[in-house]
Amino acid sequence: MIPSLERTITLTDMVAYAGATWDWHPIHYDAGYVAQAKLPGPVVDGQVLGALMAEQLLDHYGPRAFITALAFRFKNMVYAGDTVRIEAVAGEPEDGRVRVTQRVLAEDRLAAEGEATVRL
């Protein structure tokens, strides 16, 4: 069983991520822009969810594992201050690889779901 990963994503985290990736779209940090768009808060960059999905897999399988594929679909937005929980179910290893299905829950919403292949 792969342990869940849980993380609260703060606005500070989001600004740090924007700086690291040069994604300065105001939807991720500007309260005025977000209010004008009638959103409940700044929107977490979707790639943050992918990074957390990868973190969960590497934490579980260890430093010798390598993610060869990771694909996911967004289902709902995630906002600054939301706590996300990534749940994962692994298949049986085959040829030194394992396929994993993952779900990202944000508070009570399904935020994303996807699959990964990990070389063990």
PDB file as gemmi writes it, atoms N, CA and C in Angstrom:
CRYST1    1.000    1.000    1.000  90.00  90.00  90.00 P 1                      
ATOM      1  N   MET A   1       0.847  -1.184   0.000  1.00  0.00           N  
ATOM      2  CA  MET A   1       0.000   0.000   0.000  1.00  0.00           C  
ATOM      3  C   MET A   1       0.890   1.245   0.000  1.00  0.00           C  
ATOM      4  N   ILE A   2       0.524   2.215  -0.805  1.00  0.00           N  
ATOM      5  CA  ILE A   2       1.264   3.468  -0.872  1.00  0.00           C  
ATOM      6  C   ILE A   2       0.625   4.459   0.094  1.00  0.00           C  
ATOM      7  N   PRO A   3       1.392   4.991   1.045  1.00  0.00           N  
ATOM      8  CA  PRO A   3       0.818   5.958   1.987  1.00  0.00           C  
ATOM      9  C   PRO A   3       0.356   7.225   1.271  1.00  0.00           C  
ATOM     10  N   SER A   4      -0.743   7.780   1.754  1.00  0.00           N  
ATOM     11  CA  SER A   4      -1.235   9.045   1.218  1.00  0.00           C  
ATOM     12  C   SER A   4      -0.242  10.156   1.530  1.00  0.00           C  
ATOM     13  N   LEU A   5      -0.221  11.155   0.677  1.00  0.00           N  
ATOM     14  CA  LEU A   5       0.565  12.362   0.925  1.00  0.00           C  
ATOM     15  C   LEU A   5      -0.427  13.494   1.134  1.00  0.00           C  
ATOM     16  N   GLU A   6      -0.263  14.243   2.201  1.00  0.00           N  
ATOM     17  CA  GLU A   6      -1.176  15.344   2.493  1.00  0.00           C  
ATOM     18  C   GLU A   6      -0.373  16.621   2.666  1.00  0.00           C  
ATOM     19  N   ARG A   7      -0.884  17.697   2.067  1.00  0.00           N  
ATOM     20  CA  ARG A   7      -0.162  18.964   2.112  1.00  0.00           C  
ATOM     21  C   ARG A   7      -1.157  20.109   2.004  1.00  0.00           C  
ATOM     22  N   THR A   8      -0.991  21.129   2.838  1.00  0.00           N  
ATOM     23  CA  THR A   8      -1.743  22.365   2.700  1.00  0.00           C  
ATOM     24  C   THR A   8      -0.917  23.296   1.824  1.00  0.00           C  
ATOM     25  N   ILE A   9      -1.539  23.828   0.788  1.00  0.00           N  
ATOM     26  CA  ILE A   9      -0.823  24.682  -0.166  1.00  0.00           C  
ATOM     27  C   ILE A   9      -1.160  26.134   0.159  1.00  0.00           C  
ATOM     28  N   THR A  10      -0.167  26.852   0.658  1.00  0.00           N  
ATOM     29  CA  THR A  10      -0.364  28.241   1.059  1.00  0.00           C  
ATOM     30  C   THR A  10      -0.066  29.191  -0.101  1.00  0.00           C  
ATOM     31  N   LEU A  11      -0.502  30.420   0.051  1.00  0.00           N  
ATOM     32  CA  LEU A  11      -0.194  31.429  -0.960  1.00  0.00           C  
ATOM     33  C   LEU A  11       1.319  31.625  -1.063  1.00  0.00           C  
ATOM     34  N   THR A  12       2.027  31.546   0.044  1.00  0.00           N  
ATOM     35  CA  THR A  12       3.490  31.642   0.024  1.00  0.00           C  
ATOM     36  C   THR A  12       4.093  30.527  -0.819  1.00  0.00           C  
ATOM     37  N   ASP A  13       3.586  29.310  -0.655  1.00  0.00           N  
ATOM     38  CA  ASP A  13       4.048  28.187  -1.482  1.00  0.00           C  
ATOM     39  C   ASP A  13       3.818  28.484  -2.963  1.00  0.00           C  
ATOM     40  N   MET A  14       2.660  29.055  -3.263  1.00  0.00           N  
ATOM     41  CA  MET A  14       2.300  29.314  -4.651  1.00  0.00           C  
ATOM     42  C   MET A  14       3.196  30.379  -5.280  1.00  0.00           C  
ATOM     43  N   VAL A  15       3.522  31.421  -4.516  1.00  0.00           N  
ATOM     44  CA  VAL A  15       4.403  32.464  -5.038  1.00  0.00           C  
ATOM     45  C   VAL A  15       5.811  31.905  -5.237  1.00  0.00           C  
ATOM     46  N   ALA A  16       6.271  31.066  -4.309  1.00  0.00           N  
ATOM     47  CA  ALA A  16       7.593  30.438  -4.466  1.00  0.00           C  
ATOM     48  C   ALA A  16       7.623  29.564  -5.714  1.00  0.00           C  
ATOM     49  N   TYR A  17       6.552  28.811  -5.952  1.00  0.00           N  
ATOM     50  CA  TYR A  17       6.479  27.960  -7.146  1.00  0.00           C  
ATOM     51  C   TYR A  17       6.470  28.816  -8.408  1.00  0.00           C  
ATOM     52  N   ALA A  18       5.717  29.906  -8.387  1.00  0.00           N  
ATOM     53  CA  ALA A  18       5.669  30.811  -9.542  1.00  0.00           C  
ATOM     54  C   ALA A  18       7.062  31.359  -9.848  1.00  0.00           C  
ATOM     55  N   GLY A  19       7.808  31.698  -8.803  1.00  0.00           N  
ATOM     56  CA  GLY A  19       9.168  32.197  -9.008  1.00  0.00           C  
ATOM     57  C   GLY A  19      10.080  31.140  -9.595  1.00  0.00           C  
ATOM     58  N   ALA A  20       9.904  29.910  -9.167  1.00  0.00           N  
ATOM     59  CA  ALA A  20      10.759  28.825  -9.663  1.00  0.00           C  
ATOM     60  C   ALA A  20      10.437  28.457 -11.104  1.00  0.00           C  
ATOM     61  N   THR A  21       9.176  28.646 -11.516  1.00  0.00           N  
ATOM     62  CA  THR A  21       8.756  28.212 -12.854  1.00  0.00           C  
ATOM     63  C   THR A  21       8.496  29.381 -13.810  1.00  0.00           C  
ATOM     64  N   TRP A  22       8.629  30.588 -13.323  1.00  0.00           N  
ATOM     65  CA  TRP A  22       8.382  31.805 -14.112  1.00  0.00           C  
ATOM     66  C   TRP A  22       6.947  31.871 -14.622  1.00  0.00           C  
ATOM     67  N   ASP A  23       6.009  31.321 -13.863  1.00  0.00           N  
ATOM     68  CA  ASP A  23       4.592  31.392 -14.220  1.00  0.00           C  
ATOM     69  C   ASP A  23       3.941  32.464 -13.348  1.00  0.00           C  
ATOM     70  N   TRP A  24       3.929  33.678 -13.834  1.00  0.00           N  
ATOM     71  CA  TRP A  24       3.434  34.805 -13.049  1.00  0.00           C  
ATOM     72  C   TRP A  24       2.020  35.211 -13.449  1.00  0.00           C  
ATOM     73  N   HIS A  25       1.192  34.273 -13.875  1.00  0.00           N  
ATOM     74  CA  HIS A  25      -0.193  34.620 -14.202  1.00  0.00           C  
ATOM     75  C   HIS A  25      -0.865  35.092 -12.910  1.00  0.00           C  
ATOM     76  N   PRO A  26      -1.564  36.223 -12.945  1.00  0.00           N  
ATOM     77  CA  PRO A  26      -2.145  36.782 -11.725  1.00  0.00           C  
ATOM     78  C   PRO A  26      -3.205  35.897 -11.064  1.00  0.00           C  
ATOM     79  N   ILE A  27      -3.731  34.915 -11.763  1.00  0.00           N  
ATOM     80  CA  ILE A  27      -4.720  34.018 -11.156  1.00  0.00           C  
ATOM     81  C   ILE A  27      -4.120  33.230  -9.983  1.00  0.00           C  
ATOM     82  N   HIS A  28      -2.784  33.149  -9.943  1.00  0.00           N  
ATOM     83  CA  HIS A  28      -2.114  32.368  -8.903  1.00  0.00           C  
ATOM     84  C   HIS A  28      -1.766  33.177  -7.657  1.00  0.00           C  
ATOM     85  N   TYR A  29      -1.936  34.519  -7.681  1.00  0.00           N  
ATOM     86  CA  TYR A  29      -1.514  35.291  -6.505  1.00  0.00           C  
ATOM     87  C   TYR A  29      -2.226  36.629  -6.305  1.00  0.00           C  
ATOM     88  N   ASP A  30      -2.858  37.193  -7.326  1.00  0.00           N  
ATOM     89  CA  ASP A  30      -3.397  38.550  -7.270  1.00  0.00           C  
ATOM     90  C   ASP A  30      -4.854  38.538  -6.797  1.00  0.00           C  
ATOM     91  N   ALA A  31      -5.092  39.014  -5.555  1.00  0.00           N  
ATOM     92  CA  ALA A  31      -6.435  38.979  -4.970  1.00  0.00           C  
ATOM     93  C   ALA A  31      -7.441  39.771  -5.810  1.00  0.00           C  
ATOM     94  N   GLY A  32      -7.038  40.918  -6.355  1.00  0.00           N  
ATOM     95  CA  GLY A  32      -7.936  41.721  -7.179  1.00  0.00           C  
ATOM     96  C   GLY A  32      -8.341  40.998  -8.451  1.00  0.00           C  
ATOM     97  N   TYR A  33      -7.379  40.382  -9.102  1.00  0.00           N  
ATOM     98  CA  TYR A  33      -7.650  39.625 -10.333  1.00  0.00           C  
ATOM     99  C   TYR A  33      -8.593  38.469 -10.030  1.00  0.00           C  
ATOM    100  N   VAL A  34      -8.329  37.772  -8.937  1.00  0.00           N  
ATOM    101  CA  VAL A  34      -9.137  36.612  -8.550  1.00  0.00           C  
ATOM    102  C   VAL A  34     -10.569  37.037  -8.224  1.00  0.00           C  
ATOM    103  N   ALA A  35     -10.725  38.173  -7.511  1.00  0.00           N  
ATOM    104  CA  ALA A  35     -12.063  38.665  -7.175  1.00  0.00           C  
ATOM    105  C   ALA A  35     -12.829  39.053  -8.435  1.00  0.00           C  
ATOM    106  N   GLN A  36     -12.152  39.694  -9.370  1.00  0.00           N  
ATOM    107  CA  GLN A  36     -12.792  40.085 -10.625  1.00  0.00           C  
ATOM    108  C   GLN A  36     -13.256  38.854 -11.412  1.00  0.00           C  
ATOM    109  N   ALA A  37     -12.502  37.772 -11.308  1.00  0.00           N  
ATOM    110  CA  ALA A  37     -12.864  36.519 -11.981  1.00  0.00           C  
ATOM    111  C   ALA A  37     -13.919  35.727 -11.203  1.00  0.00           C  
ATOM    112  N   LYS A  38     -14.314  36.266 -10.032  1.00  0.00           N  
ATOM    113  CA  LYS A  38     -15.326  35.629  -9.177  1.00  0.00           C  
ATOM    114  C   LYS A  38     -14.909  34.232  -8.708  1.00  0.00           C  
ATOM    115  N   LEU A  39     -13.639  34.103  -8.395  1.00  0.00           N  
ATOM    116  CA  LEU A  39     -13.118  32.851  -7.855  1.00  0.00           C  
ATOM    117  C   LEU A  39     -12.983  32.991  -6.341  1.00  0.00           C  
ATOM    118  N   PRO A  40     -13.072  31.885  -5.613  1.00  0.00           N  
ATOM    119  CA  PRO A  40     -12.992  31.965  -4.148  1.00  0.00           C  
ATOM    120  C   PRO A  40     -11.590  32.250  -3.609  1.00  0.00           C  
ATOM    121  N   GLY A  41     -10.576  32.175  -4.449  1.00  0.00           N  
ATOM    122  CA  GLY A  41      -9.210  32.449  -4.009  1.00  0.00           C  
ATOM    123  C   GLY A  41      -8.247  32.222  -5.150  1.00  0.00           C  
ATOM    124  N   PRO A  42      -6.958  32.557  -4.922  1.00  0.00           N  
ATOM    125  CA  PRO A  42      -5.948  32.275  -5.940  1.00  0.00           C  
ATOM    126  C   PRO A  42      -5.912  30.779  -6.271  1.00  0.00           C  
ATOM    127  N   VAL A  43      -5.738  30.484  -7.547  1.00  0.00           N  
ATOM    128  CA  VAL A  43      -5.786  29.102  -8.042  1.00  0.00           C  
ATOM    129  C   VAL A  43      -4.376  28.505  -8.039  1.00  0.00           C  
ATOM    130  N   VAL A  44      -4.255  27.330  -7.457  1.00  0.00           N  
ATOM    131  CA  VAL A  44      -2.983  26.611  -7.431  1.00  0.00           C  
ATOM    132  C   VAL A  44      -2.635  26.186  -8.853  1.00  0.00           C  
ATOM    133  N   ASP A  45      -1.388  26.447  -9.252  1.00  0.00           N  
ATOM    134  CA  ASP A  45      -0.901  25.999 -10.570  1.00  0.00           C  
ATOM    135  C   ASP A  45      -1.047  24.483 -10.632  1.00  0.00           C  
ATOM    136  N   GLY A  46      -1.661  23.986 -11.684  1.00  0.00           N  
ATOM    137  CA  GLY A  46      -1.922  22.554 -11.810  1.00  0.00           C  
ATOM    138  C   GLY A  46      -0.684  21.685 -11.738  1.00  0.00           C  
ATOM    139  N   GLN A  47       0.448  22.215 -12.172  1.00  0.00           N  
ATOM    140  CA  GLN A  47       1.671  21.412 -12.141  1.00  0.00           C  
ATOM    141  C   GLN A  47       2.157  21.143 -10.719  1.00  0.00           C  
ATOM    142  N   VAL A  48       1.680  21.952  -9.755  1.00  0.00           N  
ATOM    143  CA  VAL A  48       1.993  21.661  -8.355  1.00  0.00           C  
ATOM    144  C   VAL A  48       1.424  20.291  -7.982  1.00  0.00           C  
ATOM    145  N   LEU A  49       0.240  19.999  -8.493  1.00  0.00           N  
ATOM    146  CA  LEU A  49      -0.374  18.694  -8.204  1.00  0.00           C  
ATOM    147  C   LEU A  49       0.470  17.565  -8.787  1.00  0.00           C  
ATOM    148  N   GLY A  50       0.963  17.750 -10.014  1.00  0.00           N  
ATOM    149  CA  GLY A  50       1.840  16.749 -10.615  1.00  0.00           C  
ATOM    150  C   GLY A  50       3.111  16.560  -9.810  1.00  0.00           C  
ATOM    151  N   ALA A  51       3.666  17.653  -9.307  1.00  0.00           N  
ATOM    152  CA  ALA A  51       4.884  17.559  -8.489  1.00  0.00           C  
ATOM    153  C   ALA A  51       4.610  16.777  -7.206  1.00  0.00           C  
ATOM    154  N   LEU A  52       3.452  16.998  -6.599  1.00  0.00           N  
ATOM    155  CA  LEU A  52       3.113  16.269  -5.375  1.00  0.00           C  
ATOM    156  C   LEU A  52       2.847  14.792  -5.666  1.00  0.00           C  
ATOM    157  N   MET A  53       2.250  14.508  -6.817  1.00  0.00           N  
ATOM    158  CA  MET A  53       2.039  13.107  -7.197  1.00  0.00           C  
ATOM    159  C   MET A  53       3.387  12.400  -7.362  1.00  0.00           C  
ATOM    160  N   ALA A  54       4.326  13.079  -8.013  1.00  0.00           N  
ATOM    161  CA  ALA A  54       5.666  12.504  -8.182  1.00  0.00           C  
ATOM    162  C   ALA A  54       6.357  12.342  -6.827  1.00  0.00           C  
ATOM    163  N   GLU A  55       6.213  13.331  -5.959  1.00  0.00           N  
ATOM    164  CA  GLU A  55       6.829  13.242  -4.627  1.00  0.00           C  
ATOM    165  C   GLU A  55       6.324  12.021  -3.866  1.00  0.00           C  
ATOM    166  N   GLN A  56       5.021  11.790  -3.935  1.00  0.00           N  
ATOM    167  CA  GLN A  56       4.451  10.629  -3.247  1.00  0.00           C  
ATOM    168  C   GLN A  56       5.087   9.335  -3.739  1.00  0.00           C  
ATOM    169  N   LEU A  57       5.224   9.195  -5.050  1.00  0.00           N  
ATOM    170  CA  LEU A  57       5.789   7.972  -5.613  1.00  0.00           C  
ATOM    171  C   LEU A  57       7.248   7.787  -5.228  1.00  0.00           C  
ATOM    172  N   LEU A  58       8.028   8.852  -5.321  1.00  0.00           N  
ATOM    173  CA  LEU A  58       9.455   8.737  -4.999  1.00  0.00           C  
ATOM    174  C   LEU A  58       9.678   8.532  -3.502  1.00  0.00           C  
ATOM    175  N   ASP A  59       8.824   9.134  -2.672  1.00  0.00           N  
ATOM    176  CA  ASP A  59       8.917   8.879  -1.224  1.00  0.00           C  
ATOM    177  C   ASP A  59       8.669   7.401  -0.930  1.00  0.00           C  
ATOM    178  N   HIS A  60       7.713   6.815  -1.635  1.00  0.00           N  
ATOM    179  CA  HIS A  60       7.353   5.425  -1.373  1.00  0.00           C  
ATOM    180  C   HIS A  60       8.373   4.437  -1.950  1.00  0.00           C  
ATOM    181  N   TYR A  61       8.765   4.641  -3.193  1.00  0.00           N  
ATOM    182  CA  TYR A  61       9.625   3.665  -3.866  1.00  0.00           C  
ATOM    183  C   TYR A  61      11.112   3.914  -3.659  1.00  0.00           C  
ATOM    184  N   GLY A  62      11.478   5.081  -3.200  1.00  0.00           N  
ATOM    185  CA  GLY A  62      12.876   5.340  -2.854  1.00  0.00           C  
ATOM    186  C   GLY A  62      13.689   5.981  -3.965  1.00  0.00           C  
ATOM    187  N   PRO A  63      14.934   6.342  -3.629  1.00  0.00           N  
ATOM    188  CA  PRO A  63      15.781   7.112  -4.538  1.00  0.00           C  
ATOM    189  C   PRO A  63      16.216   6.363  -5.800  1.00  0.00           C  
ATOM    190  N   ARG A  64      16.101   5.048  -5.823  1.00  0.00           N  
ATOM    191  CA  ARG A  64      16.507   4.293  -7.026  1.00  0.00           C  
ATOM    192  C   ARG A  64      15.369   4.160  -8.031  1.00  0.00           C  
ATOM    193  N   ALA A  65      14.165   4.556  -7.626  1.00  0.00           N  
ATOM    194  CA  ALA A  65      13.016   4.485  -8.532  1.00  0.00           C  
ATOM    195  C   ALA A  65      13.076   5.647  -9.521  1.00  0.00           C  
ATOM    196  N   PHE A  66      12.453   5.436 -10.688  1.00  0.00           N  
ATOM    197  CA  PHE A  66      12.422   6.453 -11.730  1.00  0.00           C  
ATOM    198  C   PHE A  66      11.029   6.483 -12.334  1.00  0.00           C  
ATOM    199  N   ILE A  67      10.406   7.645 -12.336  1.00  0.00           N  
ATOM    200  CA  ILE A  67       9.073   7.779 -12.925  1.00  0.00           C  
ATOM    201  C   ILE A  67       9.248   7.909 -14.433  1.00  0.00           C  
ATOM    202  N   THR A  68       8.768   6.915 -15.165  1.00  0.00           N  
ATOM    203  CA  THR A  68       8.917   6.943 -16.628  1.00  0.00           C  
ATOM    204  C   THR A  68       7.715   7.568 -17.318  1.00  0.00           C  
ATOM    205  N   ALA A  69       6.578   7.640 -16.634  1.00  0.00           N  
ATOM    206  CA  ALA A  69       5.386   8.273 -17.196  1.00  0.00           C  
ATOM    207  C   ALA A  69       4.512   8.778 -16.057  1.00  0.00           C  
ATOM    208  N   LEU A  70       3.931   9.937 -16.269  1.00  0.00           N  
ATOM    209  CA  LEU A  70       2.979  10.500 -15.309  1.00  0.00           C  
ATOM    210  C   LEU A  70       1.987  11.345 -16.104  1.00  0.00           C  
ATOM    211  N   ALA A  71       0.729  10.955 -16.063  1.00  0.00           N  
ATOM    212  CA  ALA A  71      -0.317  11.685 -16.776  1.00  0.00           C  
ATOM    213  C   ALA A  71      -1.490  11.864 -15.825  1.00  0.00           C  
ATOM    214  N   PHE A  72      -2.082  13.051 -15.858  1.00  0.00           N  
ATOM    215  CA  PHE A  72      -3.232  13.283 -14.998  1.00  0.00           C  
ATOM    216  C   PHE A  72      -4.185  14.270 -15.649  1.00  0.00           C  
ATOM    217  N   ARG A  73      -5.447  14.215 -15.195  1.00  0.00           N  
ATOM    218  CA  ARG A  73      -6.504  15.082 -15.703  1.00  0.00           C  
ATOM    219  C   ARG A  73      -7.056  15.897 -14.537  1.00  0.00           C  
ATOM    220  N   PHE A  74      -7.269  17.173 -14.790  1.00  0.00           N  
ATOM    221  CA  PHE A  74      -7.844  18.046 -13.771  1.00  0.00           C  
ATOM    222  C   PHE A  74      -9.353  17.859 -13.730  1.00  0.00           C  
ATOM    223  N   LYS A  75      -9.887  17.842 -12.525  1.00  0.00           N  
ATOM    224  CA  LYS A  75     -11.328  17.676 -12.336  1.00  0.00           C  
ATOM    225  C   LYS A  75     -11.958  18.898 -11.662  1.00  0.00           C  
ATOM    226  N   ASN A  76     -11.215  19.556 -10.785  1.00  0.00           N  
ATOM    227  CA  ASN A  76     -11.679  20.742 -10.076  1.00  0.00           C  
ATOM    228  C   ASN A  76     -10.481  21.598  -9.727  1.00  0.00           C  
ATOM    229  N   MET A  77     -10.734  22.877  -9.521  1.00  0.00           N  
ATOM    230  CA  MET A  77      -9.646  23.771  -9.135  1.00  0.00           C  
ATOM    231  C   MET A  77      -9.261  23.559  -7.681  1.00  0.00           C  
ATOM    232  N   VAL A  78      -8.019  23.910  -7.384  1.00  0.00           N  
ATOM    233  CA  VAL A  78      -7.493  23.900  -6.024  1.00  0.00           C  
ATOM    234  C   VAL A  78      -7.108  25.342  -5.723  1.00  0.00           C  
ATOM    235  N   TYR A  79      -7.428  25.803  -4.516  1.00  0.00           N  
ATOM    236  CA  TYR A  79      -7.215  27.197  -4.153  1.00  0.00           C  
ATOM    237  C   TYR A  79      -6.208  27.325  -3.010  1.00  0.00           C  
ATOM    238  N   ALA A  80      -5.605  28.503  -2.932  1.00  0.00           N  
ATOM    239  CA  ALA A  80      -4.668  28.787  -1.842  1.00  0.00           C  
ATOM    240  C   ALA A  80      -5.343  28.450  -0.512  1.00  0.00           C  
ATOM    241  N   GLY A  81      -4.619  27.746   0.339  1.00  0.00           N  
ATOM    242  CA  GLY A  81      -5.139  27.347   1.641  1.00  0.00           C  
ATOM    243  C   GLY A  81      -5.791  25.984   1.662  1.00  0.00           C  
ATOM    244  N   ASP A  82      -6.072  25.401   0.493  1.00  0.00           N  
ATOM    245  CA  ASP A  82      -6.655  24.056   0.450  1.00  0.00           C  
ATOM    246  C   ASP A  82      -5.631  23.029   0.919  1.00  0.00           C  
ATOM    247  N   THR A  83      -6.131  22.012   1.587  1.00  0.00           N  
ATOM    248  CA  THR A  83      -5.312  20.860   1.918  1.00  0.00           C  
ATOM    249  C   THR A  83      -5.607  19.784   0.887  1.00  0.00           C  
ATOM    250  N   VAL A  84      -4.561  19.303   0.246  1.00  0.00           N  
ATOM    251  CA  VAL A  84      -4.729  18.238  -0.741  1.00  0.00           C  
ATOM    252  C   VAL A  84      -4.223  16.929  -0.158  1.00  0.00           C  
ATOM    253  N   ARG A  85      -4.859  15.854  -0.581  1.00  0.00           N  
ATOM    254  CA  ARG A  85      -4.435  14.508  -0.188  1.00  0.00           C  
ATOM    255  C   ARG A  85      -4.325  13.680  -1.457  1.00  0.00           C  
ATOM    256  N   ILE A  86      -3.163  13.081  -1.653  1.00  0.00           N  
ATOM    257  CA  ILE A  86      -2.966  12.223  -2.813  1.00  0.00           C  
ATOM    258  C   ILE A  86      -3.066  10.783  -2.343  1.00  0.00           C  
ATOM    259  N   GLU A  87      -3.974  10.049  -2.975  1.00  0.00           N  
ATOM    260  CA  GLU A  87      -4.156   8.630  -2.686  1.00  0.00           C  
ATOM    261  C   GLU A  87      -3.665   7.851  -3.894  1.00  0.00           C  
ATOM    262  N   ALA A  88      -3.086   6.689  -3.653  1.00  0.00           N  
ATOM    263  CA  ALA A  88      -2.523   5.897  -4.752  1.00  0.00           C  
ATOM    264  C   ALA A  88      -2.738   4.415  -4.521  1.00  0.00           C  
ATOM    265  N   VAL A  89      -2.934   3.713  -5.631  1.00  0.00           N  
ATOM    266  CA  VAL A  89      -3.046   2.255  -5.616  1.00  0.00           C  
ATOM    267  C   VAL A  89      -2.098   1.722  -6.680  1.00  0.00           C  
ATOM    268  N   ALA A  90      -1.222   0.814  -6.263  1.00  0.00           N  
ATOM    269  CA  ALA A  90      -0.238   0.238  -7.185  1.00  0.00           C  
ATOM    270  C   ALA A  90      -0.706  -1.116  -7.687  1.00  0.00           C  
ATOM    271  N   GLY A  91      -0.403  -1.368  -8.948  1.00  0.00           N  
ATOM    272  CA  GLY A  91      -0.642  -2.690  -9.511  1.00  0.00           C  
ATOM    273  C   GLY A  91       0.511  -3.615  -9.130  1.00  0.00           C  
ATOM    274  N   GLU A  92       0.496  -4.795  -9.694  1.00  0.00           N  
ATOM    275  CA  GLU A  92       1.581  -5.744  -9.458  1.00  0.00           C  
ATOM    276  C   GLU A  92       2.789  -5.380 -10.316  1.00  0.00           C  
ATOM    277  N   PRO A  93       3.985  -5.413  -9.741  1.00  0.00           N  
ATOM    278  CA  PRO A  93       5.180  -5.129 -10.556  1.00  0.00           C  
ATOM    279  C   PRO A  93       5.320  -6.136 -11.694  1.00  0.00           C  
ATOM    280  N   GLU A  94       5.738  -5.623 -12.844  1.00  0.00           N  
ATOM    281  CA  GLU A  94       5.943  -6.459 -14.020  1.00  0.00           C  
ATOM    282  C   GLU A  94       7.139  -5.915 -14.796  1.00  0.00           C  
ATOM    283  N   ASP A  95       8.111  -6.773 -15.073  1.00  0.00           N  
ATOM    284  CA  ASP A  95       9.317  -6.369 -15.813  1.00  0.00           C  
ATOM    285  C   ASP A  95      10.021  -5.179 -15.165  1.00  0.00           C  
ATOM    286  N   GLY A  96      10.049  -5.163 -13.835  1.00  0.00           N  
ATOM    287  CA  GLY A  96      10.750  -4.092 -13.127  1.00  0.00           C  
ATOM    288  C   GLY A  96      10.023  -2.765 -13.108  1.00  0.00           C  
ATOM    289  N   ARG A  97       8.749  -2.784 -13.479  1.00  0.00           N  
ATOM    290  CA  ARG A  97       7.954  -1.556 -13.497  1.00  0.00           C  
ATOM    291  C   ARG A  97       6.631  -1.810 -12.771  1.00  0.00           C  
ATOM    292  N   VAL A  98       6.065  -0.723 -12.269  1.00  0.00           N  
ATOM    293  CA  VAL A  98       4.760  -0.814 -11.634  1.00  0.00           C  
ATOM    294  C   VAL A  98       3.909   0.361 -12.113  1.00  0.00           C  
ATOM    295  N   ARG A  99       2.639   0.079 -12.367  1.00  0.00           N  
ATOM    296  CA  ARG A  99       1.684   1.134 -12.741  1.00  0.00           C  
ATOM    297  C   ARG A  99       0.909   1.520 -11.500  1.00  0.00           C  
ATOM    298  N   VAL A 100       0.733   2.810 -11.337  1.00  0.00           N  
ATOM    299  CA  VAL A 100       0.067   3.334 -10.154  1.00  0.00           C  
ATOM    300  C   VAL A 100      -1.055   4.277 -10.589  1.00  0.00           C  
ATOM    301  N   THR A 101      -2.225   4.118 -10.002  1.00  0.00           N  
ATOM    302  CA  THR A 101      -3.297   5.095 -10.217  1.00  0.00           C  
ATOM    303  C   THR A 101      -3.323   6.021  -9.012  1.00  0.00           C  
ATOM    304  N   GLN A 102      -3.546   7.303  -9.283  1.00  0.00           N  
ATOM    305  CA  GLN A 102      -3.529   8.301  -8.212  1.00  0.00           C  
ATOM    306  C   GLN A 102      -4.750   9.204  -8.323  1.00  0.00           C  
ATOM    307  N   ARG A 103      -5.200   9.672  -7.153  1.00  0.00           N  
ATOM    308  CA  ARG A 103      -6.279  10.662  -7.067  1.00  0.00           C  
ATOM    309  C   ARG A 103      -5.819  11.779  -6.147  1.00  0.00           C  
ATOM    310  N   VAL A 104      -6.120  13.003  -6.542  1.00  0.00           N  
ATOM    311  CA  VAL A 104      -5.821  14.167  -5.712  1.00  0.00           C  
ATOM    312  C   VAL A 104      -7.146  14.721  -5.223  1.00  0.00           C  
ATOM    313  N   LEU A 105      -7.303  14.750  -3.921  1.00  0.00           N  
ATOM    314  CA  LEU A 105      -8.500  15.313  -3.300  1.00  0.00           C  
ATOM    315  C   LEU A 105      -8.124  16.645  -2.671  1.00  0.00           C  
ATOM    316  N   ALA A 106      -8.926  17.668  -2.911  1.00  0.00           N  
ATOM    317  CA  ALA A 106      -8.718  18.978  -2.306  1.00  0.00           C  
ATOM    318  C   ALA A 106      -9.943  19.263  -1.453  1.00  0.00           C  
ATOM    319  N   GLU A 107      -9.731  19.246  -0.139  1.00  0.00           N  
ATOM    320  CA  GLU A 107     -10.852  19.359   0.790  1.00  0.00           C  
ATOM    321  C   GLU A 107     -11.851  18.252   0.438  1.00  0.00           C  
ATOM    322  N   ASP A 108     -13.032  18.561  -0.059  1.00  0.00           N  
ATOM    323  CA  ASP A 108     -14.016  17.519  -0.371  1.00  0.00           C  
ATOM    324  C   ASP A 108     -14.211  17.323  -1.868  1.00  0.00           C  
ATOM    325  N   ARG A 109     -13.282  17.862  -2.684  1.00  0.00           N  
ATOM    326  CA  ARG A 109     -13.425  17.795  -4.141  1.00  0.00           C  
ATOM    327  C   ARG A 109     -12.361  16.896  -4.750  1.00  0.00           C  
ATOM    328  N   LEU A 110     -12.746  16.164  -5.800  1.00  0.00           N  
ATOM    329  CA  LEU A 110     -11.762  15.442  -6.598  1.00  0.00           C  
ATOM    330  C   LEU A 110     -11.100  16.479  -7.490  1.00  0.00           C  
ATOM    331  N   ALA A 111      -9.809  16.731  -7.287  1.00  0.00           N  
ATOM    332  CA  ALA A 111      -9.096  17.771  -8.033  1.00  0.00           C  
ATOM    333  C   ALA A 111      -8.432  17.219  -9.288  1.00  0.00           C  
ATOM    334  N   ALA A 112      -7.918  15.999  -9.209  1.00  0.00           N  
ATOM    335  CA  ALA A 112      -7.229  15.402 -10.364  1.00  0.00           C  
ATOM    336  C   ALA A 112      -7.160  13.897 -10.157  1.00  0.00           C  
ATOM    337  N   GLU A 113      -6.991  13.194 -11.270  1.00  0.00           N  
ATOM    338  CA  GLU A 113      -6.734  11.763 -11.209  1.00  0.00           C  
ATOM    339  C   GLU A 113      -5.828  11.397 -12.353  1.00  0.00           C  
ATOM    340  N   GLY A 114      -5.008  10.370 -12.132  1.00  0.00           N  
ATOM    341  CA  GLY A 114      -4.067  10.022 -13.168  1.00  0.00           C  
ATOM    342  C   GLY A 114      -3.413   8.686 -12.938  1.00  0.00           C  
ATOM    343  N   GLU A 115      -2.416   8.420 -13.794  1.00  0.00           N  
ATOM    344  CA  GLU A 115      -1.654   7.174 -13.734  1.00  0.00           C  
ATOM    345  C   GLU A 115      -0.176   7.483 -13.910  1.00  0.00           C  
ATOM    346  N   ALA A 116       0.618   6.648 -13.291  1.00  0.00           N  
ATOM    347  CA  ALA A 116       2.063   6.770 -13.417  1.00  0.00           C  
ATOM    348  C   ALA A 116       2.657   5.391 -13.628  1.00  0.00           C  
ATOM    349  N   THR A 117       3.820   5.366 -14.269  1.00  0.00           N  
ATOM    350  CA  THR A 117       4.611   4.149 -14.385  1.00  0.00           C  
ATOM    351  C   THR A 117       5.927   4.435 -13.711  1.00  0.00           C  
ATOM    352  N   VAL A 118       6.323   3.534 -12.807  1.00  0.00           N  
ATOM    353  CA  VAL A 118       7.561   3.706 -12.052  1.00  0.00           C  
ATOM    354  C   VAL A 118       8.469   2.524 -12.339  1.00  0.00           C  
ATOM    355  N   ARG A 119       9.715   2.827 -12.756  1.00  0.00           N  
ATOM    356  CA  ARG A 119      10.724   1.780 -12.915  1.00  0.00           C  
ATOM    357  C   ARG A 119      11.367   1.577 -11.558  1.00  0.00           C  
ATOM    358  N   LEU A 120      11.354   0.338 -11.110  1.00  0.00           N  
ATOM    359  CA  LEU A 120      11.860   0.017  -9.778  1.00  0.00           C  
ATOM    360  C   LEU A 120      13.346  -0.294  -9.798  1.00  0.00           C  
TER     361      LEU A 120                                                      
END                                                                             
